[in-house]
Amino acid sequence: MPLNCIPVTTTKAAFQEKLDSVDDKLWVDCGFWGGVIPQNIDDLDELLNRSVRR
C-alpha cells in the first residue's frame, strides 16, 4: 500500500526510489500504488505519467 510503506509513494522521487530498490531483484509483473494526500495534489500528474497504479 502506498501510505504504509517506506518510502510512502506520494511523489515522483519516492516512486523512483521504489523502482530503484527492486531493480534486478523483481522478476514478476507487478504494479505500485500511488497515494493521495493534500500535500501532493500537484504531483499526481507526474505519478500517473510514471505509470503508478491508481
mmCIF entry with sequence, helices, sheets and N, C-alpha, C, O atoms, coordinates in Angstrom:
data_MODEL
# 
_entry.id   MODEL 
# 
_entity.id                         1 
_entity.type                       polymer 
_entity.pdbx_number_of_molecules   1 
# 
_entity_poly.entity_id                      1 
_entity_poly.type                           'polypeptide(L)' 
_entity_poly.nstd_linkage                   no 
_entity_poly.nstd_monomer                   no 
_entity_poly.pdbx_seq_one_letter_code       MPLNCIPVTTTKAAFQEKLDSVDDKLWVDCGFWGGVIPQNIDDLDELLNRSVRR 
_entity_poly.pdbx_seq_one_letter_code_can   MPLNCIPVTTTKAAFQEKLDSVDDKLWVDCGFWGGVIPQNIDDLDELLNRSVRR 
_entity_poly.pdbx_strand_id                 A 
# 
loop_
_entity_poly_seq.entity_id 
_entity_poly_seq.num 
_entity_poly_seq.mon_id 
_entity_poly_seq.hetero 
1 1  MET n 
1 2  PRO n 
1 3  LEU n 
1 4  ASN n 
1 5  CYS n 
1 6  ILE n 
1 7  PRO n 
1 8  VAL n 
1 9  THR n 
1 10 THR n 
1 11 THR n 
1 12 LYS n 
1 13 ALA n 
1 14 ALA n 
1 15 PHE n 
1 16 GLN n 
1 17 GLU n 
1 18 LYS n 
1 19 LEU n 
1 20 ASP n 
1 21 SER n 
1 22 VAL n 
1 23 ASP n 
1 24 ASP n 
1 25 LYS n 
1 26 LEU n 
1 27 TRP n 
1 28 VAL n 
1 29 ASP n 
1 30 CYS n 
1 31 GLY n 
1 32 PHE n 
1 33 TRP n 
1 34 GLY n 
1 35 GLY n 
1 36 VAL n 
1 37 ILE n 
1 38 PRO n 
1 39 GLN n 
1 40 ASN n 
1 41 ILE n 
1 42 ASP n 
1 43 ASP n 
1 44 LEU n 
1 45 ASP n 
1 46 GLU n 
1 47 LEU n 
1 48 LEU n 
1 49 ASN n 
1 50 ARG n 
1 51 SER n 
1 52 VAL n 
1 53 ARG n 
1 54 ARG n 
# 
_struct_asym.id          A 
_struct_asym.entity_id   1 
# 
loop_
_struct_conf.conf_type_id 
_struct_conf.id 
_struct_conf.pdbx_PDB_helix_id 
_struct_conf.beg_label_comp_id 
_struct_conf.beg_label_asym_id 
_struct_conf.beg_label_seq_id 
_struct_conf.pdbx_beg_PDB_ins_code 
_struct_conf.end_label_comp_id 
_struct_conf.end_label_asym_id 
_struct_conf.end_label_seq_id 
_struct_conf.pdbx_end_PDB_ins_code 
_struct_conf.beg_auth_comp_id 
_struct_conf.beg_auth_asym_id 
_struct_conf.beg_auth_seq_id 
_struct_conf.end_auth_comp_id 
_struct_conf.end_auth_asym_id 
_struct_conf.end_auth_seq_id 
_struct_conf.pdbx_PDB_helix_class 
_struct_conf.details 
_struct_conf.pdbx_PDB_helix_length 
HELX_P HELX_P1 AA1 LYS A 12 ? SER A 21 ? LYS A 12 SER A 21 1 ? 10 
HELX_P HELX_P2 AA2 PRO A 38 ? ASP A 43 ? PRO A 38 ASP A 43 5 ? 6  
HELX_P HELX_P3 AA3 LEU A 44 ? ASN A 49 ? LEU A 44 ASN A 49 1 ? 6  
# 
_struct_conf_type.id          HELX_P 
_struct_conf_type.criteria    ? 
_struct_conf_type.reference   ? 
# 
loop_
_atom_site.group_PDB 
_atom_site.id 
_atom_site.type_symbol 
_atom_site.label_atom_id 
_atom_site.label_alt_id 
_atom_site.label_comp_id 
_atom_site.label_asym_id 
_atom_site.label_entity_id 
_atom_site.label_seq_id 
_atom_site.pdbx_PDB_ins_code 
_atom_site.Cartn_x 
_atom_site.Cartn_y 
_atom_site.Cartn_z 
_atom_site.occupancy 
_atom_site.B_iso_or_equiv 
_atom_site.pdbx_formal_charge 
_atom_site.auth_seq_id 
_atom_site.auth_comp_id 
_atom_site.auth_asym_id 
_atom_site.auth_atom_id 
_atom_site.pdbx_PDB_model_num 
ATOM 1   N N  . MET A 1 1  ? 0.844  -1.179  0.000   1.00 0.00 ? 1  MET A N  1 
ATOM 2   C CA . MET A 1 1  ? 0.000  0.000   0.000   1.00 0.00 ? 1  MET A CA 1 
ATOM 3   C C  . MET A 1 1  ? 0.890  1.243   0.000   1.00 0.00 ? 1  MET A C  1 
ATOM 4   O O  . MET A 1 1  ? 1.982  1.227   0.567   1.00 0.00 ? 1  MET A O  1 
ATOM 5   N N  . PRO A 1 2  ? 0.429  2.305   -0.627  1.00 0.00 ? 2  PRO A N  1 
ATOM 6   C CA . PRO A 1 2  ? 1.300  3.464   -0.835  1.00 0.00 ? 2  PRO A CA 1 
ATOM 7   C C  . PRO A 1 2  ? 1.607  4.285   0.410   1.00 0.00 ? 2  PRO A C  1 
ATOM 8   O O  . PRO A 1 2  ? 2.640  4.952   0.456   1.00 0.00 ? 2  PRO A O  1 
ATOM 9   N N  . LEU A 1 3  ? 0.745  4.257   1.417   1.00 0.00 ? 3  LEU A N  1 
ATOM 10  C CA . LEU A 1 3  ? 0.952  5.137   2.562   1.00 0.00 ? 3  LEU A CA 1 
ATOM 11  C C  . LEU A 1 3  ? 1.490  4.435   3.804   1.00 0.00 ? 3  LEU A C  1 
ATOM 12  O O  . LEU A 1 3  ? 1.843  5.104   4.774   1.00 0.00 ? 3  LEU A O  1 
ATOM 13  N N  . ASN A 1 4  ? 1.561  3.107   3.799   1.00 0.00 ? 4  ASN A N  1 
ATOM 14  C CA . ASN A 1 4  ? 2.094  2.403   4.964   1.00 0.00 ? 4  ASN A CA 1 
ATOM 15  C C  . ASN A 1 4  ? 3.369  1.640   4.600   1.00 0.00 ? 4  ASN A C  1 
ATOM 16  O O  . ASN A 1 4  ? 3.548  0.480   4.972   1.00 0.00 ? 4  ASN A O  1 
ATOM 17  N N  . CYS A 1 5  ? 4.232  2.311   3.876   1.00 0.00 ? 5  CYS A N  1 
ATOM 18  C CA . CYS A 1 5  ? 5.495  1.715   3.470   1.00 0.00 ? 5  CYS A CA 1 
ATOM 19  C C  . CYS A 1 5  ? 6.572  2.797   3.479   1.00 0.00 ? 5  CYS A C  1 
ATOM 20  O O  . CYS A 1 5  ? 6.274  3.979   3.649   1.00 0.00 ? 5  CYS A O  1 
ATOM 21  N N  . ILE A 1 6  ? 7.802  2.391   3.299   1.00 0.00 ? 6  ILE A N  1 
ATOM 22  C CA . ILE A 1 6  ? 8.912  3.340   3.262   1.00 0.00 ? 6  ILE A CA 1 
ATOM 23  C C  . ILE A 1 6  ? 9.611  3.174   1.922   1.00 0.00 ? 6  ILE A C  1 
ATOM 24  O O  . ILE A 1 6  ? 10.099 2.081   1.631   1.00 0.00 ? 6  ILE A O  1 
ATOM 25  N N  . PRO A 1 7  ? 9.680  4.193   1.110   1.00 0.00 ? 7  PRO A N  1 
ATOM 26  C CA . PRO A 1 7  ? 9.058  5.500   1.294   1.00 0.00 ? 7  PRO A CA 1 
ATOM 27  C C  . PRO A 1 7  ? 7.588  5.465   0.898   1.00 0.00 ? 7  PRO A C  1 
ATOM 28  O O  . PRO A 1 7  ? 7.166  4.616   0.114   1.00 0.00 ? 7  PRO A O  1 
ATOM 29  N N  . VAL A 1 8  ? 6.822  6.386   1.442   1.00 0.00 ? 8  VAL A N  1 
ATOM 30  C CA . VAL A 1 8  ? 5.419  6.488   1.021   1.00 0.00 ? 8  VAL A CA 1 
ATOM 31  C C  . VAL A 1 8  ? 5.418  6.939   -0.439  1.00 0.00 ? 8  VAL A C  1 
ATOM 32  O O  . VAL A 1 8  ? 6.216  7.792   -0.826  1.00 0.00 ? 8  VAL A O  1 
ATOM 33  N N  . THR A 1 9  ? 4.534  6.376   -1.239  1.00 0.00 ? 9  THR A N  1 
ATOM 34  C CA . THR A 1 9  ? 4.542  6.661   -2.675  1.00 0.00 ? 9  THR A CA 1 
ATOM 35  C C  . THR A 1 9  ? 3.591  7.807   -2.984  1.00 0.00 ? 9  THR A C  1 
ATOM 36  O O  . THR A 1 9  ? 2.495  7.611   -3.510  1.00 0.00 ? 9  THR A O  1 
ATOM 37  N N  . THR A 1 10 ? 4.040  9.000   -2.643  1.00 0.00 ? 10 THR A N  1 
ATOM 38  C CA . THR A 1 10 ? 3.223  10.179  -2.882  1.00 0.00 ? 10 THR A CA 1 
ATOM 39  C C  . THR A 1 10 ? 3.911  11.204  -3.769  1.00 0.00 ? 10 THR A C  1 
ATOM 40  O O  . THR A 1 10 ? 3.320  12.229  -4.109  1.00 0.00 ? 10 THR A O  1 
ATOM 41  N N  . THR A 1 11 ? 5.166  10.933  -4.148  1.00 0.00 ? 11 THR A N  1 
ATOM 42  C CA . THR A 1 11 ? 5.900  11.836  -5.033  1.00 0.00 ? 11 THR A CA 1 
ATOM 43  C C  . THR A 1 11 ? 6.622  11.040  -6.100  1.00 0.00 ? 11 THR A C  1 
ATOM 44  O O  . THR A 1 11 ? 6.834  9.835   -5.963  1.00 0.00 ? 11 THR A O  1 
ATOM 45  N N  . LYS A 1 12 ? 6.992  11.724  -7.152  1.00 0.00 ? 12 LYS A N  1 
ATOM 46  C CA . LYS A 1 12 ? 7.747  11.092  -8.231  1.00 0.00 ? 12 LYS A CA 1 
ATOM 47  C C  . LYS A 1 12 ? 9.084  10.556  -7.710  1.00 0.00 ? 12 LYS A C  1 
ATOM 48  O O  . LYS A 1 12 ? 9.504  9.463   -8.089  1.00 0.00 ? 12 LYS A O  1 
ATOM 49  N N  . ALA A 1 13 ? 9.749  11.321  -6.846  1.00 0.00 ? 13 ALA A N  1 
ATOM 50  C CA . ALA A 1 13 ? 11.040 10.896  -6.301  1.00 0.00 ? 13 ALA A CA 1 
ATOM 51  C C  . ALA A 1 13 ? 10.906 9.629   -5.459  1.00 0.00 ? 13 ALA A C  1 
ATOM 52  O O  . ALA A 1 13 ? 11.741 8.730   -5.555  1.00 0.00 ? 13 ALA A O  1 
ATOM 53  N N  . ALA A 1 14 ? 9.867  9.554   -4.641  1.00 0.00 ? 14 ALA A N  1 
ATOM 54  C CA . ALA A 1 14 ? 9.652  8.363   -3.815  1.00 0.00 ? 14 ALA A CA 1 
ATOM 55  C C  . ALA A 1 14 ? 9.325  7.159   -4.682  1.00 0.00 ? 14 ALA A C  1 
ATOM 56  O O  . ALA A 1 14 ? 9.774  6.049   -4.400  1.00 0.00 ? 14 ALA A O  1 
ATOM 57  N N  . PHE A 1 15 ? 8.547  7.370   -5.734  1.00 0.00 ? 15 PHE A N  1 
ATOM 58  C CA . PHE A 1 15 ? 8.225  6.271   -6.650  1.00 0.00 ? 15 PHE A CA 1 
ATOM 59  C C  . PHE A 1 15 ? 9.492  5.775   -7.339  1.00 0.00 ? 15 PHE A C  1 
ATOM 60  O O  . PHE A 1 15 ? 9.685  4.570   -7.496  1.00 0.00 ? 15 PHE A O  1 
ATOM 61  N N  . GLN A 1 16 ? 10.351 6.700   -7.750  1.00 0.00 ? 16 GLN A N  1 
ATOM 62  C CA . GLN A 1 16 ? 11.600 6.303   -8.392  1.00 0.00 ? 16 GLN A CA 1 
ATOM 63  C C  . GLN A 1 16 ? 12.488 5.534   -7.417  1.00 0.00 ? 16 GLN A C  1 
ATOM 64  O O  . GLN A 1 16 ? 13.166 4.585   -7.812  1.00 0.00 ? 16 GLN A O  1 
ATOM 65  N N  . GLU A 1 17 ? 12.486 5.937   -6.152  1.00 0.00 ? 17 GLU A N  1 
ATOM 66  C CA . GLU A 1 17 ? 13.260 5.221   -5.134  1.00 0.00 ? 17 GLU A CA 1 
ATOM 67  C C  . GLU A 1 17 ? 12.779 3.776   -5.007  1.00 0.00 ? 17 GLU A C  1 
ATOM 68  O O  . GLU A 1 17 ? 13.590 2.862   -4.858  1.00 0.00 ? 17 GLU A O  1 
ATOM 69  N N  . LYS A 1 18 ? 11.472 3.572   -5.066  1.00 0.00 ? 18 LYS A N  1 
ATOM 70  C CA . LYS A 1 18 ? 10.936 2.206   -5.016  1.00 0.00 ? 18 LYS A CA 1 
ATOM 71  C C  . LYS A 1 18 ? 11.365 1.404   -6.237  1.00 0.00 ? 18 LYS A C  1 
ATOM 72  O O  . LYS A 1 18 ? 11.771 0.247   -6.121  1.00 0.00 ? 18 LYS A O  1 
ATOM 73  N N  . LEU A 1 19 ? 11.272 2.026   -7.403  1.00 0.00 ? 19 LEU A N  1 
ATOM 74  C CA . LEU A 1 19 ? 11.680 1.324   -8.616  1.00 0.00 ? 19 LEU A CA 1 
ATOM 75  C C  . LEU A 1 19 ? 13.160 0.966   -8.568  1.00 0.00 ? 19 LEU A C  1 
ATOM 76  O O  . LEU A 1 19 ? 13.546 -0.135  -8.960  1.00 0.00 ? 19 LEU A O  1 
ATOM 77  N N  . ASP A 1 20 ? 13.989 1.886   -8.091  1.00 0.00 ? 20 ASP A N  1 
ATOM 78  C CA . ASP A 1 20 ? 15.422 1.622   -7.989  1.00 0.00 ? 20 ASP A CA 1 
ATOM 79  C C  . ASP A 1 20 ? 15.717 0.493   -7.010  1.00 0.00 ? 20 ASP A C  1 
ATOM 80  O O  . ASP A 1 20 ? 16.649 -0.282  -7.223  1.00 0.00 ? 20 ASP A O  1 
ATOM 81  N N  . SER A 1 21 ? 14.934 0.392   -5.942  1.00 0.00 ? 21 SER A N  1 
ATOM 82  C CA . SER A 1 21 ? 15.182 -0.634  -4.924  1.00 0.00 ? 21 SER A CA 1 
ATOM 83  C C  . SER A 1 21 ? 14.884 -2.048  -5.422  1.00 0.00 ? 21 SER A C  1 
ATOM 84  O O  . SER A 1 21 ? 15.403 -3.013  -4.862  1.00 0.00 ? 21 SER A O  1 
ATOM 85  N N  . VAL A 1 22 ? 14.071 -2.188  -6.445  1.00 0.00 ? 22 VAL A N  1 
ATOM 86  C CA . VAL A 1 22 ? 13.748 -3.520  -6.963  1.00 0.00 ? 22 VAL A CA 1 
ATOM 87  C C  . VAL A 1 22 ? 14.454 -3.825  -8.280  1.00 0.00 ? 22 VAL A C  1 
ATOM 88  O O  . VAL A 1 22 ? 14.256 -4.893  -8.860  1.00 0.00 ? 22 VAL A O  1 
ATOM 89  N N  . ASP A 1 23 ? 15.266 -2.901  -8.745  1.00 0.00 ? 23 ASP A N  1 
ATOM 90  C CA . ASP A 1 23 ? 15.995 -3.116  -10.000 1.00 0.00 ? 23 ASP A CA 1 
ATOM 91  C C  . ASP A 1 23 ? 16.853 -4.375  -9.890  1.00 0.00 ? 23 ASP A C  1 
ATOM 92  O O  . ASP A 1 23 ? 17.641 -4.517  -8.955  1.00 0.00 ? 23 ASP A O  1 
ATOM 93  N N  . ASP A 1 24 ? 16.695 -5.282  -10.843 1.00 0.00 ? 24 ASP A N  1 
ATOM 94  C CA . ASP A 1 24 ? 17.392 -6.578  -10.877 1.00 0.00 ? 24 ASP A CA 1 
ATOM 95  C C  . ASP A 1 24 ? 17.052 -7.493  -9.704  1.00 0.00 ? 24 ASP A C  1 
ATOM 96  O O  . ASP A 1 24 ? 17.785 -8.445  -9.437  1.00 0.00 ? 24 ASP A O  1 
ATOM 97  N N  . LYS A 1 25 ? 15.948 -7.218  -8.999  1.00 0.00 ? 25 LYS A N  1 
ATOM 98  C CA . LYS A 1 25 ? 15.527 -8.071  -7.893  1.00 0.00 ? 25 LYS A CA 1 
ATOM 99  C C  . LYS A 1 25 ? 14.097 -8.586  -8.065  1.00 0.00 ? 25 LYS A C  1 
ATOM 100 O O  . LYS A 1 25 ? 13.723 -9.603  -7.482  1.00 0.00 ? 25 LYS A O  1 
ATOM 101 N N  . LEU A 1 26 ? 13.319 -7.891  -8.851  1.00 0.00 ? 26 LEU A N  1 
ATOM 102 C CA . LEU A 1 26 ? 11.915 -8.234  -9.020  1.00 0.00 ? 26 LEU A CA 1 
ATOM 103 C C  . LEU A 1 26 ? 11.731 -8.897  -10.381 1.00 0.00 ? 26 LEU A C  1 
ATOM 104 O O  . LEU A 1 26 ? 12.053 -8.307  -11.413 1.00 0.00 ? 26 LEU A O  1 
ATOM 105 N N  . TRP A 1 27 ? 11.220 -10.107 -10.381 1.00 0.00 ? 27 TRP A N  1 
ATOM 106 C CA . TRP A 1 27 ? 11.114 -10.863 -11.629 1.00 0.00 ? 27 TRP A CA 1 
ATOM 107 C C  . TRP A 1 27 ? 9.682  -11.263 -11.940 1.00 0.00 ? 27 TRP A C  1 
ATOM 108 O O  . TRP A 1 27 ? 9.455  -12.221 -12.680 1.00 0.00 ? 27 TRP A O  1 
ATOM 109 N N  . VAL A 1 28 ? 8.722  -10.553 -11.393 1.00 0.00 ? 28 VAL A N  1 
ATOM 110 C CA . VAL A 1 28 ? 7.320  -10.791 -11.698 1.00 0.00 ? 28 VAL A CA 1 
ATOM 111 C C  . VAL A 1 28 ? 6.691  -9.478  -12.129 1.00 0.00 ? 28 VAL A C  1 
ATOM 112 O O  . VAL A 1 28 ? 7.200  -8.402  -11.814 1.00 0.00 ? 28 VAL A O  1 
ATOM 113 N N  . ASP A 1 29 ? 5.587  -9.570  -12.848 1.00 0.00 ? 29 ASP A N  1 
ATOM 114 C CA . ASP A 1 29 ? 4.860  -8.381  -13.263 1.00 0.00 ? 29 ASP A CA 1 
ATOM 115 C C  . ASP A 1 29 ? 4.050  -7.873  -12.081 1.00 0.00 ? 29 ASP A C  1 
ATOM 116 O O  . ASP A 1 29 ? 3.229  -8.605  -11.528 1.00 0.00 ? 29 ASP A O  1 
ATOM 117 N N  . CYS A 1 30 ? 4.272  -6.639  -11.699 1.00 0.00 ? 30 CYS A N  1 
ATOM 118 C CA . CYS A 1 30 ? 3.526  -6.083  -10.581 1.00 0.00 ? 30 CYS A CA 1 
ATOM 119 C C  . CYS A 1 30 ? 3.313  -4.594  -10.807 1.00 0.00 ? 30 CYS A C  1 
ATOM 120 O O  . CYS A 1 30 ? 3.812  -4.029  -11.779 1.00 0.00 ? 30 CYS A O  1 
ATOM 121 N N  . GLY A 1 31 ? 2.590  -3.980  -9.930  1.00 0.00 ? 31 GLY A N  1 
ATOM 122 C CA . GLY A 1 31 ? 2.356  -2.543  -10.011 1.00 0.00 ? 31 GLY A CA 1 
ATOM 123 C C  . GLY A 1 31 ? 2.503  -1.920  -8.639  1.00 0.00 ? 31 GLY A C  1 
ATOM 124 O O  . GLY A 1 31 ? 2.347  -2.593  -7.620  1.00 0.00 ? 31 GLY A O  1 
ATOM 125 N N  . PHE A 1 32 ? 2.801  -0.644  -8.619  1.00 0.00 ? 32 PHE A N  1 
ATOM 126 C CA . PHE A 1 32 ? 2.912  0.098   -7.376  1.00 0.00 ? 32 PHE A CA 1 
ATOM 127 C C  . PHE A 1 32 ? 1.792  1.113   -7.310  1.00 0.00 ? 32 PHE A C  1 
ATOM 128 O O  . PHE A 1 32 ? 1.546  1.843   -8.270  1.00 0.00 ? 32 PHE A O  1 
ATOM 129 N N  . TRP A 1 33 ? 1.113  1.158   -6.176  1.00 0.00 ? 33 TRP A N  1 
ATOM 130 C CA . TRP A 1 33 ? 0.024  2.100   -5.967  1.00 0.00 ? 33 TRP A CA 1 
ATOM 131 C C  . TRP A 1 33 ? 0.577  3.446   -5.557  1.00 0.00 ? 33 TRP A C  1 
ATOM 132 O O  . TRP A 1 33 ? 1.592  3.528   -4.866  1.00 0.00 ? 33 TRP A O  1 
ATOM 133 N N  . GLY A 1 34 ? -0.094 4.500   -5.985  1.00 0.00 ? 34 GLY A N  1 
ATOM 134 C CA . GLY A 1 34 ? 0.255  5.846   -5.556  1.00 0.00 ? 34 GLY A CA 1 
ATOM 135 C C  . GLY A 1 34 ? -0.717 6.323   -4.503  1.00 0.00 ? 34 GLY A C  1 
ATOM 136 O O  . GLY A 1 34 ? -1.899 5.978   -4.529  1.00 0.00 ? 34 GLY A O  1 
ATOM 137 N N  . GLY A 1 35 ? -0.214 7.120   -3.576  1.00 0.00 ? 35 GLY A N  1 
ATOM 138 C CA . GLY A 1 35 ? -1.051 7.640   -2.510  1.00 0.00 ? 35 GLY A CA 1 
ATOM 139 C C  . GLY A 1 35 ? -1.434 9.086   -2.767  1.00 0.00 ? 35 GLY A C  1 
ATOM 140 O O  . GLY A 1 35 ? -0.656 9.856   -3.330  1.00 0.00 ? 35 GLY A O  1 
ATOM 141 N N  . VAL A 1 36 ? -2.629 9.444   -2.354  1.00 0.00 ? 36 VAL A N  1 
ATOM 142 C CA . VAL A 1 36 ? -3.120 10.814  -2.500  1.00 0.00 ? 36 VAL A CA 1 
ATOM 143 C C  . VAL A 1 36 ? -3.268 11.424  -1.111  1.00 0.00 ? 36 VAL A C  1 
ATOM 144 O O  . VAL A 1 36 ? -3.991 10.917  -0.254  1.00 0.00 ? 36 VAL A O  1 
ATOM 145 N N  . ILE A 1 37 ? -2.560 12.524  -0.924  1.00 0.00 ? 37 ILE A N  1 
ATOM 146 C CA . ILE A 1 37 ? -2.661 13.296  0.316   1.00 0.00 ? 37 ILE A CA 1 
ATOM 147 C C  . ILE A 1 37 ? -2.800 14.761  -0.085  1.00 0.00 ? 37 ILE A C  1 
ATOM 148 O O  . ILE A 1 37 ? -2.452 15.114  -1.212  1.00 0.00 ? 37 ILE A O  1 
ATOM 149 N N  . PRO A 1 38 ? -3.292 15.615  0.789   1.00 0.00 ? 38 PRO A N  1 
ATOM 150 C CA . PRO A 1 38 ? -3.476 17.022  0.406   1.00 0.00 ? 38 PRO A CA 1 
ATOM 151 C C  . PRO A 1 38 ? -2.199 17.689  -0.112  1.00 0.00 ? 38 PRO A C  1 
ATOM 152 O O  . PRO A 1 38 ? -2.263 18.555  -0.985  1.00 0.00 ? 38 PRO A O  1 
ATOM 153 N N  . GLN A 1 39 ? -1.045 17.291  0.423   1.00 0.00 ? 39 GLN A N  1 
ATOM 154 C CA . GLN A 1 39 ? 0.208  17.927  0.037   1.00 0.00 ? 39 GLN A CA 1 
ATOM 155 C C  . GLN A 1 39 ? 0.731  17.508  -1.340  1.00 0.00 ? 39 GLN A C  1 
ATOM 156 O O  . GLN A 1 39 ? 1.649  18.152  -1.846  1.00 0.00 ? 39 GLN A O  1 
ATOM 157 N N  . ASN A 1 40 ? 0.193  16.467  -1.964  1.00 0.00 ? 40 ASN A N  1 
ATOM 158 C CA . ASN A 1 40 ? 0.757  16.034  -3.243  1.00 0.00 ? 40 ASN A CA 1 
ATOM 159 C C  . ASN A 1 40 ? -0.207 16.177  -4.420  1.00 0.00 ? 40 ASN A C  1 
ATOM 160 O O  . ASN A 1 40 ? 0.008  15.565  -5.466  1.00 0.00 ? 40 ASN A O  1 
ATOM 161 N N  . ILE A 1 41 ? -1.235 16.953  -4.270  1.00 0.00 ? 41 ILE A N  1 
ATOM 162 C CA . ILE A 1 41 ? -2.201 17.129  -5.364  1.00 0.00 ? 41 ILE A CA 1 
ATOM 163 C C  . ILE A 1 41 ? -1.503 17.583  -6.648  1.00 0.00 ? 41 ILE A C  1 
ATOM 164 O O  . ILE A 1 41 ? -1.844 17.121  -7.737  1.00 0.00 ? 41 ILE A O  1 
ATOM 165 N N  . ASP A 1 42 ? -0.534 18.479  -6.522  1.00 0.00 ? 42 ASP A N  1 
ATOM 166 C CA . ASP A 1 42 ? 0.167  18.984  -7.703  1.00 0.00 ? 42 ASP A CA 1 
ATOM 167 C C  . ASP A 1 42 ? 1.125  17.966  -8.308  1.00 0.00 ? 42 ASP A C  1 
ATOM 168 O O  . ASP A 1 42 ? 1.580  18.155  -9.437  1.00 0.00 ? 42 ASP A O  1 
ATOM 169 N N  . ASP A 1 43 ? 1.444  16.892  -7.588  1.00 0.00 ? 43 ASP A N  1 
ATOM 170 C CA . ASP A 1 43 ? 2.369  15.869  -8.079  1.00 0.00 ? 43 ASP A CA 1 
ATOM 171 C C  . ASP A 1 43 ? 1.667  14.674  -8.735  1.00 0.00 ? 43 ASP A C  1 
ATOM 172 O O  . ASP A 1 43 ? 2.330  13.784  -9.266  1.00 0.00 ? 43 ASP A O  1 
ATOM 173 N N  . LEU A 1 44 ? 0.346  14.652  -8.700  1.00 0.00 ? 44 LEU A N  1 
ATOM 174 C CA . LEU A 1 44 ? -0.370 13.469  -9.180  1.00 0.00 ? 44 LEU A CA 1 
ATOM 175 C C  . LEU A 1 44 ? -0.136 13.202  -10.661 1.00 0.00 ? 44 LEU A C  1 
ATOM 176 O O  . LEU A 1 44 ? 0.022  12.045  -11.053 1.00 0.00 ? 44 LEU A O  1 
ATOM 177 N N  . ASP A 1 45 ? -0.109 14.233  -11.489 1.00 0.00 ? 45 ASP A N  1 
ATOM 178 C CA . ASP A 1 45 ? 0.128  14.015  -12.915 1.00 0.00 ? 45 ASP A CA 1 
ATOM 179 C C  . ASP A 1 45 ? 1.474  13.353  -13.152 1.00 0.00 ? 45 ASP A C  1 
ATOM 180 O O  . ASP A 1 45 ? 1.582  12.466  -13.999 1.00 0.00 ? 45 ASP A O  1 
ATOM 181 N N  . GLU A 1 46 ? 2.511  13.769  -12.415 1.00 0.00 ? 46 GLU A N  1 
ATOM 182 C CA . GLU A 1 46 ? 3.829  13.149  -12.564 1.00 0.00 ? 46 GLU A CA 1 
ATOM 183 C C  . GLU A 1 46 ? 3.784  11.672  -12.189 1.00 0.00 ? 46 GLU A C  1 
ATOM 184 O O  . GLU A 1 46 ? 4.369  10.839  -12.881 1.00 0.00 ? 46 GLU A O  1 
ATOM 185 N N  . LEU A 1 47 ? 3.099  11.344  -11.104 1.00 0.00 ? 47 LEU A N  1 
ATOM 186 C CA . LEU A 1 47 ? 2.986  9.954   -10.698 1.00 0.00 ? 47 LEU A CA 1 
ATOM 187 C C  . LEU A 1 47 ? 2.261  9.119   -11.750 1.00 0.00 ? 47 LEU A C  1 
ATOM 188 O O  . LEU A 1 47 ? 2.689  8.015   -12.086 1.00 0.00 ? 47 LEU A O  1 
ATOM 189 N N  . LEU A 1 48 ? 1.162  9.660   -12.261 1.00 0.00 ? 48 LEU A N  1 
ATOM 190 C CA . LEU A 1 48 ? 0.406  8.923   -13.273 1.00 0.00 ? 48 LEU A CA 1 
ATOM 191 C C  . LEU A 1 48 ? 1.213  8.761   -14.551 1.00 0.00 ? 48 LEU A C  1 
ATOM 192 O O  . LEU A 1 48 ? 1.136  7.718   -15.199 1.00 0.00 ? 48 LEU A O  1 
ATOM 193 N N  . ASN A 1 49 ? 1.976  9.762   -14.921 1.00 0.00 ? 49 ASN A N  1 
ATOM 194 C CA . ASN A 1 49 ? 2.813  9.664   -16.115 1.00 0.00 ? 49 ASN A CA 1 
ATOM 195 C C  . ASN A 1 49 ? 3.922  8.640   -15.950 1.00 0.00 ? 49 ASN A C  1 
ATOM 196 O O  . ASN A 1 49 ? 4.433  8.118   -16.940 1.00 0.00 ? 49 ASN A O  1 
ATOM 197 N N  . ARG A 1 50 ? 4.301  8.344   -14.711 1.00 0.00 ? 50 ARG A N  1 
ATOM 198 C CA . ARG A 1 50 ? 5.311  7.320   -14.445 1.00 0.00 ? 50 ARG A CA 1 
ATOM 199 C C  . ARG A 1 50 ? 4.684  5.937   -14.315 1.00 0.00 ? 50 ARG A C  1 
ATOM 200 O O  . ARG A 1 50 ? 5.372  4.970   -13.988 1.00 0.00 ? 50 ARG A O  1 
ATOM 201 N N  . SER A 1 51 ? 3.384  5.841   -14.568 1.00 0.00 ? 51 SER A N  1 
ATOM 202 C CA . SER A 1 51 ? 2.639  4.562   -14.567 1.00 0.00 ? 51 SER A CA 1 
ATOM 203 C C  . SER A 1 51 ? 2.359  4.003   -13.195 1.00 0.00 ? 51 SER A C  1 
ATOM 204 O O  . SER A 1 51 ? 2.206  2.792   -13.035 1.00 0.00 ? 51 SER A O  1 
ATOM 205 N N  . VAL A 1 52 ? 2.289  4.883   -12.183 1.00 0.00 ? 52 VAL A N  1 
ATOM 206 C CA . VAL A 1 52 ? 1.872  4.404   -10.875 1.00 0.00 ? 52 VAL A CA 1 
ATOM 207 C C  . VAL A 1 52 ? 0.411  3.983   -10.971 1.00 0.00 ? 52 VAL A C  1 
ATOM 208 O O  . VAL A 1 52 ? -0.357 4.585   -11.721 1.00 0.00 ? 52 VAL A O  1 
ATOM 209 N N  . ARG A 1 53 ? 0.021  2.963   -10.226 1.00 0.00 ? 53 ARG A N  1 
ATOM 210 C CA . ARG A 1 53 ? -1.366 2.490   -10.245 1.00 0.00 ? 53 ARG A CA 1 
ATOM 211 C C  . ARG A 1 53 ? -2.251 3.436   -9.475  1.00 0.00 ? 53 ARG A C  1 
ATOM 212 O O  . ARG A 1 53 ? -1.796 4.138   -8.571  1.00 0.00 ? 53 ARG A O  1 
ATOM 213 N N  . ARG A 1 54 ? -3.526 3.453   -9.839  1.00 0.00 ? 54 ARG A N  1 
ATOM 214 C CA . ARG A 1 54 ? -4.481 4.307   -9.135  1.00 0.00 ? 54 ARG A CA 1 
ATOM 215 C C  . ARG A 1 54 ? -5.734 3.561   -8.822  1.00 0.00 ? 54 ARG A C  1 
ATOM 216 O O  . ARG A 1 54 ? -6.655 4.122   -8.229  1.00 0.00 ? 54 ARG A O  1 
# 
